[in-house]
Amino acid sequence: MNTPVPINIERMEHIKRIEFDRPRVNIPGSTIAGSTLSVDHAWAKVFTEPNPAERIELKARIKRLLKEQNAVLVAHYYVHPDLQDLAEETGGCVSDSLEMARFGSNHPAQTVVVCGVRFMGETAKILNPEKRVLMPELEAECSLDLGCPPDEFAAFCDAHPDRTVVVYANTSAAVKARADWMVTSSIGLKIVAHLHAQGKKIIWAPDRHLGGYIQTQTGGDMLLWQGSCLVHDEFKTAELIELRKQHPNAKLLVHPEAPASIVALADVVGSTTQIIKAAQTLDATEFIVATDKGIFHKMKSAAPGKNFIEAPTAGNSATCKSCAQCPWMAMNGLANLALVLENGKNEIQVDPLVGLRAKQSIQRMLDFAQGLNLTQGQTQIPIITQAPGTSEHGIGPA
Ligand code: SF4
């Protein structure tokens, strides 16, 4: 047998600096969650693409290692097309964050390899504490998660003990553990409406845009944490209006983490899964898409022959931070995936007590869905909204 060539990760990477909005809670007892925003800094590793020979060798190596390790690969729609293809070719899945975790739960493999960002690995571990969960890169962050530090969030919750705490899936295990409910965005709307009907007041975290959308739809009394996704935050309204003029027949598909001014223009507001479905089912051949462009790979295979256009992320003089590509999702590559399968490092660890508490907030959502007679796959409930030109609207997990 040939000796495997050592993987030289350092040769393939350099560091990218990232700026993101960081909510601050600096007024004790404030009724404005994350009442001020400041620019904070993070970093991501950027990989050089492997050359064609390296690519073939790495893919073959990963396939062999997955079998040897009794491991299954689950990948998010935003990661590199090579990883999405590998997940499907090897019996894994490509999906949104919650379905990734569910797939790992239902699959018999004892090792789940998560290609995504850290909160996704944590959610997989919370739902599968007995399994080994590996990630190509443990430092793949998310600006929503980074913008909601557990200690500051807990202090804010403590200052408002009369409020029910509802958090989005894009949060750390510790924040989920502090919450009463973890929700995906669409069931979040139903849950907030349910809590509102019971007269409950709510703390919502961390995405201010999604929270604002739910608040508008339900009329709930919600304190919104002021986090945002640096990818979706960057879509530009004026430039998008101009682009639509150039493509008058194109349907506009928008993820609800985008600002309200972008959502207001949408034909369809939906989760990653629902955006893909809309591309398949809508009677249009051209789509403008306002979410991470990693999703185009799946959209093109799901709706062949249709044309997909990126929504603009930079104004005339501005420069984009993400250019519609999440810098942390991009930290997942063939080389570090092969390496983690070889050395077993980068295992996700969640403190068992934190995991247990976080699981309760997730379970509450799943039980609620079951009470509505929704199966797991239907927690992404389509929601009719009033956005213009609508033929189908719905929101779900990232
Ligand atoms: S795309 Fe946005 S929400 Fe998704 S992981 Fe990246 S920063 Fe987080």
Boltz pocket constraint, residues with backbone or C-beta under 6 A from the ligand:
constraints:
  - pocket:
      binder: B
      contacts: [[A, 78], [A, 117], [A, 141], [A, 142], [A, 143], [A, 144], [A, 145], [A, 170], [A, 228], [A, 229], [A, 230], [A, 231], [A, 232], [A, 292], [A, 326], [A, 327], [A, 328], [A, 329], [A, 398]]
      max_distance: 6.0
